[in-house]
Amino acid sequence: MPQLEHQGASLHYTIAGDGPPLVMIHGFGSSEADWDLQRAALTPHFRVITPDLRGFGQSSRDVGPFSAEQFAEDLRVLLDHLEVERFSLLGYSLGGAVSFQFAVDHPARIDRLILVNTLPSFRPTTMRKKWEVCMRRSLVRATGMEKMASVLGKRLFPEEHQAEMRATFEDRYAQNTKSVYLDVLDHLPKWSVQERLAVLQMPILVIGAEHDYTPHAEKEAYAAQLDNASLIMVENSRHGTPFDQSELFNQHVLEFLLEPSST
C-alpha cells in the first residue's frame, strides 16, 4: 500500500483507474474504504485517488493536528508528490470541509468540485448543532468508540434492509482512535471558510440528502452564494448518501464530471 511521509505522519492512499485525476475525501470516522461502492463506476473514467486522512484508516493516528486545515495541507503535499496539478475533487461530510479548505486555498488546481452532505462552516450556530457536538464528545469519553459506532449506525442506516450496511459501518467506525476522534471534535467547531466562497469559480455540484443531519435549506443557502454551482437533493437518503443511495449517487457524480465543459 502506498504511503507518504509528511511532518512525522505516514499518510496512506490508493490509486486506481485511468483517465483524468479524481480525488475523493472520506467522512469523519471513516477511511478511503468509504468509496468501495464507487470504484467500479468511476475507475473506468478516472484515475481515482483516495487518501486516508491523518488519524484515520491506515494513516498515522498519533501525529496531529487533526484539523481541516492540516488535512488540506496533507492533500496538497500528496498531490505534489504524485505530480497532479489539476484534478476534480469530491468531499463527503468532513471530507467536504477538507475539500472546501483546499479549494479556497488553491482554486486554480481544481477542475470540478463535488460537495456531499457538508457545509462551508462547521461552527455550531444552532442549538441542535451544539447538542450534536456535545453528545458525541460525552458519549465517546464515557463509553468509547464502539457505542458511538452503534448509535450512528442506527441513525444512518435504520431500515431492516440496511442491516449489512449498518454492520459494516459500525465495524469500521468502532476502529477509530478515541483521542483522535475527540481532537477532531475540538477542531471542527472552530472551522469555517464561509467568507471565502467568492474565490470558488469552478463548476460545483452540491449533493444533499433529504434526511441529512443539517437541513437541505442550508445547502441551498450556500449553493446560492456560488457563481457556478448546481444543487441536487437525494430523496430517501440520510447522511450516508454514497452508501444508502450508491447507484443514484454514482450516476449524479458521473453526469456532472463527464459533462462537456462550456469553455
N, C-alpha and C positions, 0 to 999 in steps of 0.2 A: 504494500500500500504506500503511495507516495506521501512524503512528509516534507514540510518546510520548517526550518528553524528560524524563529524571529523573536527577538527580545526575551530569550530564555524559554520560550514556549515552542513545543512541537505542534505544528498545525497540519492536520490530516485533510486530504482532499481526494476526490476521484474525478476521472475524466473518461467520458465515453461518447462515441458517435463521431460523425464527420459533418463539416459544414461550418457556418458562422458560429462564433462562440456565444453560448448562453450560460450565464452564471445564475445559480439558484441557491437561495439562502434559507435555511430551515428556521423553524419556530423555536420558541422558548422551551427549554427542557427536552429538545429533540436532537436530531443529528441529520447528516446527509441521507440517512435511511428514510427520512420523510418523503423522499422523492421516488421510492420504489414503484409507485403506481403511475409515475410519469415517464420513466426512462424509455420504455418500449415505444411510446408515442412520439417522443421528442428526439431521440438519438438518430433516427433516420434523416433528420433535417438539420440538426445542430451538433456542434461539439459541446456537450453538456458538462459543465464544471460545477461540482457540488462540494464545497468545503464544509468541514465541521468547525463551527466557531470555537475559539479557545474556551475551555471549560466544559465542552460537550463532545459526545461521541468519542472518537479516538484521538482527539486533540488533547493537549495538556490540560489538566484540571487543577494545577497547583500554582499557576503563574498568571496573575491578573495584570491590570484591572479588567473586570468583566463588564464593559460598558459598550454602548452603541458606537461611540467614537473609536474605542480600541478595536472593536470588531471590524469597523470600516477601514481602519488603517491596516489591520492584518490582511484584509481583502486586497487593498492596493498593493501591498508587498507581494502577495501571492500572484496577482495578475502581472506585475512587473517581472517576477521570476519566470512566469510562463510566456512572457513576451506577448501578452494580449493587451493591445492598446485600446481597441474599441470592441464593444460587446453589448448584448442585451442583458438586462438584469431583472430577475424575478425574486421578490422577497415576500415571505409569508409570516405574518404575525411579528414576532421580534425580528425576523429576517427582513420584514418590511421597514422597520426602523433603521436597520443597518443599511438597507438599500436607499432609503431617503437620505441618510447621512452621507453615504458615498456619492450619491447623485448631486447633492448640493455642493459637495467639496470638489467633485470632478465631473461637472456636467458634460464636458466635451468628449468624455470617453464612452458615453452611453448612447447606443443607437435607439433602443426602445426600453421602456421601463414598465414593469408589471408589479402592482402593489396589491397584496391579497390579505383581507381581514386585518388591516393595520391602519395607523393614523400617523400624521406628521408630528404629533406631540403625545407623549405618554404621561404627561403631567395629570394627576388625578383632580380634574376640575369639577367633578360631581361627587355626591355622597356615595353613589354606587361604586364609582371607581376607587374611592378611598377605602371603602369596605372591602373591595376585591383585593387590594394590596395588603391590607391588614389581615384579612382572612388567610391569605397564602402564607404570610410571614408567621402568623401564630400557629397555623396547622403544621407547617414544616418544622418549626422549632420544637413543638410539643410532641409530635408523633413521627416525624421523619418523612422520607420521600415516598414510601410505599402507600401511606394513607393519602398523601396529596395525589398520587397517581390514580388511586381508586376513585377519589372524589371527582377529579377532572374527567376520568374515563366515562363515568356515568353521565356527566354533563354534556360531553361532546358526542357520545355515541349511546344514547339511551334506548334505542329501538332494539327489539328482540333479534332482528335480522343482522344487527351490527355487533353481535356478541364476539365474533372472531376479531373484528377490527378493534373493538374495545380492549380485548385481552392483549393484542399486540401493542397497542398504545400504552396500556398500564405496565406491561413488562419493560418496555423501553424507558418509560418515564421514571419508573422506580430506580433505575440505574444511575440517575443523576447524583452528583455530589452535593450534599446538603449545604456546605459552606459556599460553593459556587452559586447555587440557586439563590441563596439569601443575599449574596453580594450583588447579583443581577437585580434582585428586587430593591436593593438600596439605590442602585444607579438609575434604573429606568424611570422612576417618578420625577427625576430631575431633567430628563431629556426632552428636547424639542428642537425642530427646525422650522417651525410654523412661520417664522418671519423671513425665511429664505426661499420660499416656494417659487418666487418670481424667476429664479435662475433656471428652473426646470422647463425647458422649451422643447425637449424631445417628445415624440409620441408616447403617451402614457395610457395604460389600461388599469383602471381601478376595479377590483373584483371584491364584492362584499356579499356575505351570506345573509339570507333572510333572517336568521336567528343567531347572528353573531353576538359576542359579548357586548359590543357597542352598537348603538342604533345605526341603521343604514343612513339616516339623515346626516350623521357625522361624516360619512364617506361622501355623500352628496355635497356637503358644505366645502370640504377641501378640494374635491374634484372641480368644483365651480371656480376655484381660485387658480386653476392650472389652465394655461392657454391652449394646450393640445391634448386634453385628456378625454377619454370616454369612460363611462361607468356602466358596470353590469351587476345586477343583483341576482344571485343564485338562489332559487327557491328550494325549500325543503333541505336546507343545509344549515349547520351550526358553524362553530368556529373552525372545524376541521374540514373545510371545503375540498382541499386536494385529496382527501380520503373519502368522505361520505358522498361526494358527487364527482368522483375522479374522471369519469368519461366526459361529462359535460365540461368540467374544468379544463381538461386537456384540449377539448375542442375549441373553447374560447381562447386559450393560450396560443394554439396553432394558428387560428384565424387571424389573430392580432399580429403575431410575429411574421407570418407569411404574406400579409397584405402588402401589395406593392407600395413603395414609397411614393409620396406625391411630389418629391423633388427630383 
